[in-house]
Amino acid sequence: MTNVVQCDSLEMVRGQIDRVDRLMLALLAERGGYVKQAARFKTHAADVPAPKRVEQVLAKVTGLARELGADPAVAEATWRAMIAAFIQSELAEHAALHPPST
């Protein structure tokens, strides 16, 4: 279920990759906005990593990868890295929203 354009040059391939990267970054920014919102709903910083949720997301992503014709190993590795980075971002947001009591 991909809409891959048949390219006739390396320049065209690179142009298509750049186009896809822009779309992916727009979605990454949107996802980041939701991650920041999630920090509001978590009482303790220890709640941020949510390992059970991470495993649910990874299972869903690898299944979708197979369905959409993407390499499940690439999808899983990508999501693991992305989730790790978002956990750090959410921890920072959580700390800003929930400063330690003095």
Gaussian input, Z-matrix of N, CA and C with variables (Angstrom, degrees):
# hf/3-21g

backbone

0 1
 N
 C     1     B1
 C     2     B2     1     A1
 N     3     B3     2     A2     1     D1
 C     4     B4     3     A3     2     D2
 C     5     B5     4     A4     3     D3
 N     6     B6     5     A5     4     D4
 C     7     B7     6     A6     5     D5
 C     8     B8     7     A7     6     D6
 N     9     B9     8     A8     7     D7
 C    10    B10     9     A9     8     D8
 C    11    B11    10    A10     9     D9
 N    12    B12    11    A11    10    D10
 C    13    B13    12    A12    11    D11
 C    14    B14    13    A13    12    D12
 N    15    B15    14    A14    13    D13
 C    16    B16    15    A15    14    D14
 C    17    B17    16    A16    15    D15
 N    18    B18    17    A17    16    D16
 C    19    B19    18    A18    17    D17
 C    20    B20    19    A19    18    D18
 N    21    B21    20    A20    19    D19
 C    22    B22    21    A21    20    D20
 C    23    B23    22    A22    21    D21
 N    24    B24    23    A23    22    D22
 C    25    B25    24    A24    23    D23
 C    26    B26    25    A25    24    D24
 N    27    B27    26    A26    25    D25
 C    28    B28    27    A27    26    D26
 C    29    B29    28    A28    27    D27
 N    30    B30    29    A29    28    D28
 C    31    B31    30    A30    29    D29
 C    32    B32    31    A31    30    D30
 N    33    B33    32    A32    31    D31
 C    34    B34    33    A33    32    D32
 C    35    B35    34    A34    33    D33
 N    36    B36    35    A35    34    D34
 C    37    B37    36    A36    35    D35
 C    38    B38    37    A37    36    D36
 N    39    B39    38    A38    37    D37
 C    40    B40    39    A39    38    D38
 C    41    B41    40    A40    39    D39
 N    42    B42    41    A41    40    D40
 C    43    B43    42    A42    41    D41
 C    44    B44    43    A43    42    D42
 N    45    B45    44    A44    43    D43
 C    46    B46    45    A45    44    D44
 C    47    B47    46    A46    45    D45
 N    48    B48    47    A47    46    D46
 C    49    B49    48    A48    47    D47
 C    50    B50    49    A49    48    D48
 N    51    B51    50    A50    49    D49
 C    52    B52    51    A51    50    D50
 C    53    B53    52    A52    51    D51
 N    54    B54    53    A53    52    D52
 C    55    B55    54    A54    53    D53
 C    56    B56    55    A55    54    D54
 N    57    B57    56    A56    55    D55
 C    58    B58    57    A57    56    D56
 C    59    B59    58    A58    57    D57
 N    60    B60    59    A59    58    D58
 C    61    B61    60    A60    59    D59
 C    62    B62    61    A61    60    D60
 N    63    B63    62    A62    61    D61
 C    64    B64    63    A63    62    D62
 C    65    B65    64    A64    63    D63
 N    66    B66    65    A65    64    D64
 C    67    B67    66    A66    65    D65
 C    68    B68    67    A67    66    D66
 N    69    B69    68    A68    67    D67
 C    70    B70    69    A69    68    D68
 C    71    B71    70    A70    69    D69
 N    72    B72    71    A71    70    D70
 C    73    B73    72    A72    71    D71
 C    74    B74    73    A73    72    D72
 N    75    B75    74    A74    73    D73
 C    76    B76    75    A75    74    D74
 C    77    B77    76    A76    75    D75
 N    78    B78    77    A77    76    D76
 C    79    B79    78    A78    77    D77
 C    80    B80    79    A79    78    D78
 N    81    B81    80    A80    79    D79
 C    82    B82    81    A81    80    D80
 C    83    B83    82    A82    81    D81
 N    84    B84    83    A83    82    D82
 C    85    B85    84    A84    83    D83
 C    86    B86    85    A85    84    D84
 N    87    B87    86    A86    85    D85
 C    88    B88    87    A87    86    D86
 C    89    B89    88    A88    87    D87
 N    90    B90    89    A89    88    D88
 C    91    B91    90    A90    89    D89
 C    92    B92    91    A91    90    D90
 N    93    B93    92    A92    91    D91
 C    94    B94    93    A93    92    D92
 C    95    B95    94    A94    93    D93
 N    96    B96    95    A95    94    D94
 C    97    B97    96    A96    95    D95
 C    98    B98    97    A97    96    D96
 N    99    B99    98    A98    97    D97
 C   100   B100    99    A99    98    D98
 C   101   B101   100   A100    99    D99
 N   102   B102   101   A101   100   D100
 C   103   B103   102   A102   101   D101
 C   104   B104   103   A103   102   D102
 N   105   B105   104   A104   103   D103
 C   106   B106   105   A105   104   D104
 C   107   B107   106   A106   105   D105
 N   108   B108   107   A107   106   D106
 C   109   B109   108   A108   107   D107
 C   110   B110   109   A109   108   D108
 N   111   B111   110   A110   109   D109
 C   112   B112   111   A111   110   D110
 C   113   B113   112   A112   111   D111
 N   114   B114   113   A113   112   D112
 C   115   B115   114   A114   113   D113
 C   116   B116   115   A115   114   D114
 N   117   B117   116   A116   115   D115
 C   118   B118   117   A117   116   D116
 C   119   B119   118   A118   117   D117
 N   120   B120   119   A119   118   D118
 C   121   B121   120   A120   119   D119
 C   122   B122   121   A121   120   D120
 N   123   B123   122   A122   121   D121
 C   124   B124   123   A123   122   D122
 C   125   B125   124   A124   123   D123
 N   126   B126   125   A125   124   D124
 C   127   B127   126   A126   125   D125
 C   128   B128   127   A127   126   D126
 N   129   B129   128   A128   127   D127
 C   130   B130   129   A129   128   D128
 C   131   B131   130   A130   129   D129
 N   132   B132   131   A131   130   D130
 C   133   B133   132   A132   131   D131
 C   134   B134   133   A133   132   D132
 N   135   B135   134   A134   133   D133
 C   136   B136   135   A135   134   D134
 C   137   B137   136   A136   135   D135
 N   138   B138   137   A137   136   D136
 C   139   B139   138   A138   137   D137
 C   140   B140   139   A139   138   D138
 N   141   B141   140   A140   139   D139
 C   142   B142   141   A141   140   D140
 C   143   B143   142   A142   141   D141
 N   144   B144   143   A143   142   D142
 C   145   B145   144   A144   143   D143
 C   146   B146   145   A145   144   D144
 N   147   B147   146   A146   145   D145
 C   148   B148   147   A147   146   D146
 C   149   B149   148   A148   147   D147
 N   150   B150   149   A149   148   D148
 C   151   B151   150   A150   149   D149
 C   152   B152   151   A151   150   D150
 N   153   B153   152   A152   151   D151
 C   154   B154   153   A153   152   D152
 C   155   B155   154   A154   153   D153
 N   156   B156   155   A155   154   D154
 C   157   B157   156   A156   155   D155
 C   158   B158   157   A157   156   D156
 N   159   B159   158   A158   157   D157
 C   160   B160   159   A159   158   D158
 C   161   B161   160   A160   159   D159
 N   162   B162   161   A161   160   D160
 C   163   B163   162   A162   161   D161
 C   164   B164   163   A163   162   D162
 N   165   B165   164   A164   163   D163
 C   166   B166   165   A165   164   D164
 C   167   B167   166   A166   165   D165
 N   168   B168   167   A167   166   D166
 C   169   B169   168   A168   167   D167
 C   170   B170   169   A169   168   D168
 N   171   B171   170   A170   169   D169
 C   172   B172   171   A171   170   D170
 C   173   B173   172   A172   171   D171
 N   174   B174   173   A173   172   D172
 C   175   B175   174   A174   173   D173
 C   176   B176   175   A175   174   D174
 N   177   B177   176   A176   175   D175
 C   178   B178   177   A177   176   D176
 C   179   B179   178   A178   177   D177
 N   180   B180   179   A179   178   D178
 C   181   B181   180   A180   179   D179
 C   182   B182   181   A181   180   D180
 N   183   B183   182   A182   181   D181
 C   184   B184   183   A183   182   D182
 C   185   B185   184   A184   183   D183
 N   186   B186   185   A185   184   D184
 C   187   B187   186   A186   185   D185
 C   188   B188   187   A187   186   D186
 N   189   B189   188   A188   187   D187
 C   190   B190   189   A189   188   D188
 C   191   B191   190   A190   189   D189
 N   192   B192   191   A191   190   D190
 C   193   B193   192   A192   191   D191
 C   194   B194   193   A193   192   D192
 N   195   B195   194   A194   193   D193
 C   196   B196   195   A195   194   D194
 C   197   B197   196   A196   195   D195
 N   198   B198   197   A197   196   D196
 C   199   B199   198   A198   197   D197
 C   200   B200   199   A199   198   D198
 N   201   B201   200   A200   199   D199
 C   202   B202   201   A201   200   D200
 C   203   B203   202   A202   201   D201
 N   204   B204   203   A203   202   D202
 C   205   B205   204   A204   203   D203
 C   206   B206   205   A205   204   D204
 N   207   B207   206   A206   205   D205
 C   208   B208   207   A207   206   D206
 C   209   B209   208   A208   207   D207
 N   210   B210   209   A209   208   D208
 C   211   B211   210   A210   209   D209
 C   212   B212   211   A211   210   D210
 N   213   B213   212   A212   211   D211
 C   214   B214   213   A213   212   D212
 C   215   B215   214   A214   213   D213
 N   216   B216   215   A215   214   D214
 C   217   B217   216   A216   215   D215
 C   218   B218   217   A217   216   D216
 N   219   B219   218   A218   217   D217
 C   220   B220   219   A219   218   D218
 C   221   B221   220   A220   219   D219
 N   222   B222   221   A221   220   D220
 C   223   B223   222   A222   221   D221
 C   224   B224   223   A223   222   D222
 N   225   B225   224   A224   223   D223
 C   226   B226   225   A225   224   D224
 C   227   B227   226   A226   225   D225
 N   228   B228   227   A227   226   D226
 C   229   B229   228   A228   227   D227
 C   230   B230   229   A229   228   D228
 N   231   B231   230   A230   229   D229
 C   232   B232   231   A231   230   D230
 C   233   B233   232   A232   231   D231
 N   234   B234   233   A233   232   D232
 C   235   B235   234   A234   233   D233
 C   236   B236   235   A235   234   D234
 N   237   B237   236   A236   235   D235
 C   238   B238   237   A237   236   D236
 C   239   B239   238   A238   237   D237
 N   240   B240   239   A239   238   D238
 C   241   B241   240   A240   239   D239
 C   242   B242   241   A241   240   D240
 N   243   B243   242   A242   241   D241
 C   244   B244   243   A243   242   D242
 C   245   B245   244   A244   243   D243
 N   246   B246   245   A245   244   D244
 C   247   B247   246   A246   245   D245
 C   248   B248   247   A247   246   D246
 N   249   B249   248   A248   247   D247
 C   250   B250   249   A249   248   D248
 C   251   B251   250   A250   249   D249
 N   252   B252   251   A251   250   D250
 C   253   B253   252   A252   251   D251
 C   254   B254   253   A253   252   D252
 N   255   B255   254   A254   253   D253
 C   256   B256   255   A255   254   D254
 C   257   B257   256   A256   255   D255
 N   258   B258   257   A257   256   D256
 C   259   B259   258   A258   257   D257
 C   260   B260   259   A259   258   D258
 N   261   B261   260   A260   259   D259
 C   262   B262   261   A261   260   D260
 C   263   B263   262   A262   261   D261
 N   264   B264   263   A263   262   D262
 C   265   B265   264   A264   263   D263
 C   266   B266   265   A265   264   D264
 N   267   B267   266   A266   265   D265
 C   268   B268   267   A267   266   D266
 C   269   B269   268   A268   267   D267
 N   270   B270   269   A269   268   D268
 C   271   B271   270   A270   269   D269
 C   272   B272   271   A271   270   D270
 N   273   B273   272   A272   271   D271
 C   274   B274   273   A273   272   D272
 C   275   B275   274   A274   273   D273
 N   276   B276   275   A275   274   D274
 C   277   B277   276   A276   275   D275
 C   278   B278   277   A277   276   D276
 N   279   B279   278   A278   277   D277
 C   280   B280   279   A279   278   D278
 C   281   B281   280   A280   279   D279
 N   282   B282   281   A281   280   D280
 C   283   B283   282   A282   281   D281
 C   284   B284   283   A283   282   D282
 N   285   B285   284   A284   283   D283
 C   286   B286   285   A285   284   D284
 C   287   B287   286   A286   285   D285
 N   288   B288   287   A287   286   D286
 C   289   B289   288   A288   287   D287
 C   290   B290   289   A289   288   D288
 N   291   B291   290   A290   289   D289
 C   292   B292   291   A291   290   D290
 C   293   B293   292   A292   291   D291
 N   294   B294   293   A293   292   D292
 C   295   B295   294   A294   293   D293
 C   296   B296   295   A295   294   D294
 N   297   B297   296   A296   295   D295
 C   298   B298   297   A297   296   D296
 C   299   B299   298   A298   297   D297
 N   300   B300   299   A299   298   D298
 C   301   B301   300   A300   299   D299
 C   302   B302   301   A301   300   D300
 N   303   B303   302   A302   301   D301
 C   304   B304   303   A303   302   D302
 C   305   B305   304   A304   303   D303

   B1=1.4529
   B2=1.5300
   B3=1.2995
   B4=1.4533
   B5=1.5133
   B6=1.2976
   B7=1.4635
   B8=1.5159
   B9=1.3170
   B10=1.4515
   B11=1.5278
   B12=1.3218
   B13=1.4570
   B14=1.5248
   B15=1.3106
   B16=1.4572
   B17=1.5270
   B18=1.3115
   B19=1.4639
   B20=1.5215
   B21=1.3349
   B22=1.4557
   B23=1.5286
   B24=1.3461
   B25=1.4703
   B26=1.5363
   B27=1.3167
   B28=1.4524
   B29=1.5246
   B30=1.3111
   B31=1.4661
   B32=1.5322
   B33=1.3135
   B34=1.4547
   B35=1.5384
   B36=1.3355
   B37=1.4673
   B38=1.5223
   B39=1.3296
   B40=1.4617
   B41=1.5217
   B42=1.3015
   B43=1.4687
   B44=1.5242
   B45=1.3268
   B46=1.4645
   B47=1.5293
   B48=1.3401
   B49=1.4625
   B50=1.5251
   B51=1.3216
   B52=1.4678
   B53=1.5305
   B54=1.3196
   B55=1.4687
   B56=1.5271
   B57=1.3252
   B58=1.4615
   B59=1.5316
   B60=1.3306
   B61=1.4706
   B62=1.5219
   B63=1.3177
   B64=1.4720
   B65=1.5369
   B66=1.3248
   B67=1.4648
   B68=1.5260
   B69=1.3247
   B70=1.4604
   B71=1.5249
   B72=1.3193
   B73=1.4680
   B74=1.5198
   B75=1.3221
   B76=1.4652
   B77=1.5316
   B78=1.3199
   B79=1.4547
   B80=1.5275
   B81=1.3161
   B82=1.4600
   B83=1.5288
   B84=1.3123
   B85=1.4637
   B86=1.5257
   B87=1.3146
   B88=1.4666
   B89=1.5293
   B90=1.3241
   B91=1.4639
   B92=1.5260
   B93=1.3213
   B94=1.4606
   B95=1.5166
   B96=1.3012
   B97=1.4574
   B98=1.5181
   B99=1.3238
   B100=1.4612
   B101=1.5248
   B102=1.3247
   B103=1.4663
   B104=1.5302
   B105=1.3341
   B106=1.4659
   B107=1.5258
   B108=1.3224
   B109=1.4572
   B110=1.5256
   B111=1.3279
   B112=1.4684
   B113=1.5172
   B114=1.3300
   B115=1.4649
   B116=1.5292
   B117=1.3156
   B118=1.4755
   B119=1.5173
   B120=1.3173
   B121=1.4546
   B122=1.5251
   B123=1.3175
   B124=1.4629
   B125=1.5185
   B126=1.3217
   B127=1.4545
   B128=1.5240
   B129=1.3171
   B130=1.4575
   B131=1.5236
   B132=1.3219
   B133=1.4692
   B134=1.5273
   B135=1.3178
   B136=1.4715
   B137=1.5264
   B138=1.3365
   B139=1.4633
   B140=1.5283
   B141=1.3217
   B142=1.4663
   B143=1.5283
   B144=1.3263
   B145=1.4711
   B146=1.5255
   B147=1.3040
   B148=1.4740
   B149=1.5301
   B150=1.3371
   B151=1.4646
   B152=1.5243
   B153=1.3248
   B154=1.4716
   B155=1.5228
   B156=1.3302
   B157=1.4711
   B158=1.5248
   B159=1.3213
   B160=1.4694
   B161=1.5274
   B162=1.3187
   B163=1.4658
   B164=1.5247
   B165=1.3357
   B166=1.4675
   B167=1.5220
   B168=1.3242
   B169=1.4634
   B170=1.5202
   B171=1.3238
   B172=1.4682
   B173=1.5226
   B174=1.3132
   B175=1.4668
   B176=1.5279
   B177=1.3250
   B178=1.4700
   B179=1.5260
   B180=1.3208
   B181=1.4645
   B182=1.5274
   B183=1.3221
   B184=1.4637
   B185=1.5283
   B186=1.3222
   B187=1.4636
   B188=1.5233
   B189=1.3160
   B190=1.4732
   B191=1.5236
   B192=1.3201
   B193=1.4682
   B194=1.5288
   B195=1.3183
   B196=1.4692
   B197=1.5292
   B198=1.3236
   B199=1.4660
   B200=1.5237
   B201=1.3492
   B202=1.4642
   B203=1.5261
   B204=1.3230
   B205=1.4574
   B206=1.5182
   B207=1.3303
   B208=1.4667
   B209=1.5256
   B210=1.3091
   B211=1.4562
   B212=1.5330
   B213=1.3367
   B214=1.4621
   B215=1.5315
   B216=1.3224
   B217=1.4714
   B218=1.5203
   B219=1.3223
   B220=1.4675
   B221=1.5259
   B222=1.3188
   B223=1.4648
   B224=1.5220
   B225=1.3239
   B226=1.4637
   B227=1.5256
   B228=1.3246
   B229=1.4693
   B230=1.5273
   B231=1.3260
   B232=1.4654
   B233=1.5196
   B234=1.3164
   B235=1.4707
   B236=1.5266
   B237=1.3203
   B238=1.4690
   B239=1.5310
   B240=1.3275
   B241=1.4697
   B242=1.5260
   B243=1.3252
   B244=1.4613
   B245=1.5287
   B246=1.3204
   B247=1.4554
   B248=1.5240
   B249=1.3262
   B250=1.4720
   B251=1.5257
   B252=1.3260
   B253=1.4682
   B254=1.5244
   B255=1.3252
   B256=1.4604
   B257=1.5275
   B258=1.3255
   B259=1.4674
   B260=1.5266
   B261=1.3239
   B262=1.4686
   B263=1.5266
   B264=1.3151
   B265=1.4606
   B266=1.5255
   B267=1.3323
   B268=1.4605
   B269=1.5283
   B270=1.3329
   B271=1.4691
   B272=1.5223
   B273=1.3290
   B274=1.4664
   B275=1.5231
   B276=1.3097
   B277=1.4658
   B278=1.5217
   B279=1.3249
   B280=1.4604
   B281=1.5162
   B282=1.3280
   B283=1.4739
   B284=1.5263
   B285=1.3346
   B286=1.4670
   B287=1.5285
   B288=1.3134
   B289=1.4639
   B290=1.5238
   B291=1.3220
   B292=1.4660
   B293=1.5264
   B294=1.3419
   B295=1.4744
   B296=1.5246
   B297=1.3379
   B298=1.4593
   B299=1.5203
   B300=1.3128
   B301=1.4719
   B302=1.5173
   B303=1.3133
   B304=1.4768
   B305=1.4984
   A1=110.10
   A2=116.40
   A3=118.94
   A4=109.43
   A5=114.52
   A6=121.20
   A7=109.27
   A8=116.54
   A9=121.10
   A10=109.34
   A11=114.72
   A12=121.97
   A13=108.24
   A14=117.05
   A15=120.97
   A16=108.43
   A17=116.53
   A18=121.24
   A19=110.55
   A20=115.28
   A21=119.24
   A22=112.74
   A23=115.90
   A24=119.57
   A25=109.24
   A26=114.52
   A27=119.57
   A28=110.64
   A29=117.02
   A30=121.46
   A31=110.50
   A32=116.50
   A33=120.59
   A34=110.10
   A35=116.69
   A36=120.45
   A37=109.65
   A38=115.62
   A39=119.79
   A40=112.25
   A41=116.91
   A42=120.54
   A43=111.29
   A44=116.08
   A45=120.12
   A46=110.96
   A47=116.96
   A48=120.51
   A49=109.98
   A50=117.79
   A51=121.18
   A52=111.44
   A53=116.64
   A54=121.41
   A55=110.31
   A56=116.21
   A57=120.90
   A58=110.27
   A59=117.15
   A60=120.62
   A61=110.90
   A62=116.71
   A63=120.46
   A64=110.77
   A65=115.80
   A66=120.04
   A67=111.09
   A68=116.06
   A69=120.11
   A70=111.15
   A71=117.40
   A72=120.43
   A73=111.94
   A74=116.44
   A75=119.22
   A76=109.99
   A77=117.28
   A78=121.08
   A79=111.51
   A80=117.25
   A81=121.29
   A82=110.45
   A83=116.37
   A84=120.48
   A85=110.52
   A86=116.95
   A87=120.58
   A88=110.15
   A89=116.97
   A90=121.09
   A91=110.17
   A92=116.49
   A93=121.18
   A94=112.42
   A95=116.93
   A96=120.88
   A97=111.79
   A98=116.07
   A99=119.59
   A100=111.53
   A101=116.48
   A102=120.18
   A103=109.71
   A104=116.52
   A105=119.32
   A106=111.31
   A107=116.62
   A108=119.65
   A109=111.47
   A110=117.00
   A111=120.44
   A112=111.24
   A113=117.39
   A114=121.30
   A115=111.70
   A116=116.96
   A117=120.44
   A118=112.44
   A119=116.48
   A120=121.31
   A121=113.69
   A122=117.02
   A123=121.11
   A124=108.90
   A125=115.51
   A126=121.35
   A127=112.25
   A128=116.97
   A129=121.77
   A130=110.53
   A131=116.38
   A132=121.14
   A133=110.94
   A134=117.03
   A135=120.80
   A136=112.08
   A137=117.20
   A138=121.07
   A139=112.31
   A140=117.00
   A141=120.72
   A142=113.05
   A143=120.79
   A144=119.14
   A145=115.37
   A146=118.96
   A147=124.47
   A148=113.21
   A149=118.07
   A150=120.80
   A151=114.75
   A152=118.26
   A153=119.79
   A154=110.46
   A155=115.98
   A156=120.17
   A157=110.56
   A158=116.69
   A159=120.51
   A160=109.74
   A161=117.08
   A162=119.98
   A163=111.81
   A164=117.72
   A165=120.72
   A166=110.63
   A167=116.30
   A168=120.78
   A169=110.40
   A170=117.31
   A171=120.65
   A172=111.33
   A173=117.41
   A174=120.37
   A175=110.45
   A176=115.50
   A177=120.04
   A178=110.71
   A179=115.95
   A180=120.88
   A181=111.62
   A182=117.54
   A183=118.31
   A184=110.78
   A185=116.78
   A186=119.53
   A187=112.05
   A188=115.53
   A189=119.39
   A190=111.37
   A191=116.58
   A192=119.77
   A193=109.94
   A194=115.87
   A195=119.06
   A196=110.91
   A197=116.04
   A198=121.72
   A199=111.55
   A200=116.15
   A201=120.71
   A202=113.45
   A203=117.02
   A204=119.94
   A205=114.14
   A206=117.26
   A207=121.12
   A208=108.51
   A209=116.00
   A210=121.54
   A211=108.24
   A212=118.74
   A213=120.63
   A214=113.43
   A215=117.71
   A216=120.48
   A217=110.79
   A218=117.09
   A219=120.74
   A220=109.67
   A221=116.68
   A222=120.38
   A223=110.34
   A224=117.27
   A225=119.85
   A226=111.24
   A227=117.36
   A228=120.25
   A229=111.10
   A230=116.34
   A231=121.23
   A232=110.65
   A233=116.09
   A234=119.39
   A235=111.39
   A236=117.82
   A237=119.24
   A238=110.64
   A239=116.19
   A240=119.95
   A241=110.90
   A242=116.51
   A243=120.59
   A244=110.49
   A245=117.12
   A246=120.56
   A247=110.37
   A248=117.30
   A249=120.43
   A250=110.49
   A251=116.84
   A252=120.63
   A253=111.02
   A254=117.28
   A255=120.21
   A256=111.87
   A257=117.68
   A258=119.64
   A259=109.39
   A260=117.13
   A261=120.22
   A262=110.72
   A263=116.50
   A264=121.20
   A265=111.08
   A266=115.94
   A267=119.85
   A268=111.36
   A269=116.88
   A270=119.57
   A271=110.89
   A272=116.85
   A273=120.36
   A274=110.61
   A275=117.27
   A276=121.77
   A277=110.09
   A278=116.83
   A279=121.09
   A280=110.47
   A281=117.27
   A282=121.42
   A283=110.77
   A284=116.60
   A285=120.01
   A286=111.16
   A287=117.01
   A288=121.52
   A289=113.15
   A290=115.42
   A291=120.99
   A292=109.95
   A293=117.11
   A294=118.44
   A295=110.33
   A296=116.68
   A297=119.18
   A298=111.54
   A299=115.62
   A300=120.68
   A301=109.50
   A302=115.00
   A303=119.07
   A304=111.27
   D1=44.03
   D2=178.72
   D3=-107.06
   D4=155.35
   D5=178.92
   D6=-110.18
   D7=49.42
   D8=-176.74
   D9=-74.40
   D10=124.30
   D11=177.62
   D12=-78.90
   D13=136.75
   D14=175.50
   D15=-75.26
   D16=115.06
   D17=-175.71
   D18=-94.46
   D19=149.62
   D20=179.31
   D21=-114.48
   D22=11.80
   D23=176.10
   D24=-161.46
   D25=159.13
   D26=175.85
   D27=-63.37
   D28=-36.11
   D29=177.81
   D30=-60.06
   D31=-41.42
   D32=179.43
   D33=-67.63
   D34=-41.58
   D35=176.76
   D36=-57.05
   D37=-48.49
   D38=-178.95
   D39=-63.56
   D40=-37.14
   D41=176.72
   D42=-62.73
   D43=-41.84
   D44=178.75
   D45=-67.07
   D46=-39.89
   D47=176.74
   D48=-61.97
   D49=-43.55
   D50=177.78
   D51=-60.56
   D52=-39.97
   D53=178.62
   D54=-63.62
   D55=-46.05
   D56=179.78
   D57=-64.81
   D58=-41.06
   D59=178.54
   D60=-57.88
   D61=-41.61
   D62=179.51
   D63=-62.46
   D64=-43.93
   D65=177.98
   D66=-63.40
   D67=-43.02
   D68=179.89
   D69=-64.04
   D70=-39.00
   D71=179.05
   D72=-67.01
   D73=-35.93
   D74=175.96
   D75=-62.61
   D76=-41.65
   D77=177.79
   D78=-69.75
   D79=-35.51
   D80=176.60
   D81=-63.03
   D82=-41.38
   D83=177.29
   D84=-63.56
   D85=-41.77
   D86=178.10
   D87=-63.48
   D88=-45.04
   D89=178.60
   D90=-59.83
   D91=-41.69
   D92=178.91
   D93=-60.52
   D94=-35.80
   D95=177.16
   D96=-63.05
   D97=-37.26
   D98=178.05
   D99=-74.24
   D100=-35.73
   D101=176.49
   D102=-60.75
   D103=-43.47
   D104=178.13
   D105=-61.16
   D106=-40.06
   D107=178.25
   D108=-64.60
   D109=-35.37
   D110=-179.32
   D111=-59.36
   D112=-33.09
   D113=-179.07
   D114=-60.03
   D115=-28.65
   D116=179.05
   D117=-65.15
   D118=-28.91
   D119=-172.59
   D120=-95.00
   D121=-1.16
   D122=-178.01
   D123=-107.22
   D124=120.30
   D125=-174.88
   D126=-69.61
   D127=-40.93
   D128=-174.40
   D129=-119.53
   D130=147.40
   D131=177.64
   D132=-58.33
   D133=-31.10
   D134=179.09
   D135=-63.72
   D136=-19.02
   D137=178.81
   D138=-78.91
   D139=-16.39
   D140=-173.45
   D141=-64.11
   D142=-49.83
   D143=-175.12
   D144=-60.50
   D145=-34.18
   D146=174.64
   D147=42.61
   D148=65.51
   D149=-175.22
   D150=-57.94
   D151=-33.92
   D152=178.09
   D153=-65.21
   D154=-40.89
   D155=177.99
   D156=-65.42
   D157=-40.02
   D158=178.28
   D159=-58.39
   D160=-46.39
   D161=-179.98
   D162=-64.59
   D163=-36.75
   D164=175.70
   D165=-61.77
   D166=-45.70
   D167=-179.67
   D168=-62.63
   D169=-44.57
   D170=-178.84
   D171=-63.88
   D172=-40.38
   D173=177.93
   D174=-63.01
   D175=-43.15
   D176=179.47
   D177=-63.98
   D178=-43.54
   D179=-177.18
   D180=-65.93
   D181=-42.49
   D182=-179.85
   D183=-67.67
   D184=-35.34
   D185=175.09
   D186=-64.84
   D187=-44.53
   D188=177.44
   D189=-64.44
   D190=-36.68
   D191=178.47
   D192=-59.20
   D193=-47.03
   D194=178.49
   D195=-60.35
   D196=-44.23
   D197=-178.87
   D198=-61.18
   D199=-38.45
   D200=-174.57
   D201=-93.69
   D202=0.16
   D203=177.85
   D204=83.27
   D205=19.41
   D206=176.21
   D207=-94.26
   D208=158.53
   D209=178.30
   D210=-73.28
   D211=114.64
   D212=-178.13
   D213=-58.85
   D214=-34.41
   D215=179.61
   D216=-66.95
   D217=-39.92
   D218=177.38
   D219=-67.18
   D220=-42.85
   D221=179.30
   D222=-61.27
   D223=-46.70
   D224=-178.67
   D225=-63.46
   D226=-45.71
   D227=179.62
   D228=-61.81
   D229=-40.41
   D230=179.32
   D231=-64.29
   D232=-46.96
   D233=-178.74
   D234=-67.81
   D235=-37.39
   D236=177.36
   D237=-59.73
   D238=-45.45
   D239=178.86
   D240=-65.25
   D241=-42.96
   D242=-179.33
   D243=-64.53
   D244=-44.59
   D245=-179.30
   D246=-63.13
   D247=-42.30
   D248=178.72
   D249=-59.12
   D250=-43.49
   D251=178.97
   D252=-66.43
   D253=-40.65
   D254=179.08
   D255=-68.44
   D256=-32.44
   D257=176.00
   D258=-61.48
   D259=-42.94
   D260=178.20
   D261=-63.21
   D262=-41.45
   D263=178.02
   D264=-63.50
   D265=-43.03
   D266=-179.72
   D267=-68.14
   D268=-36.44
   D269=176.38
   D270=-61.11
   D271=-41.05
   D272=177.85
   D273=-65.24
   D274=-42.95
   D275=177.95
   D276=-63.57
   D277=-43.12
   D278=179.37
   D279=-61.19
   D280=-43.43
   D281=179.29
   D282=-61.89
   D283=-38.45
   D284=179.29
   D285=-69.01
   D286=-36.45
   D287=-178.76
   D288=-80.12
   D289=-27.75
   D290=-175.25
   D291=-127.91
   D292=68.67
   D293=-178.73
   D294=-63.87
   D295=149.65
   D296=179.12
   D297=-61.15
   D298=143.93
   D299=177.57
   D300=-72.36
   D301=140.62
   D302=178.51
   D303=-110.34

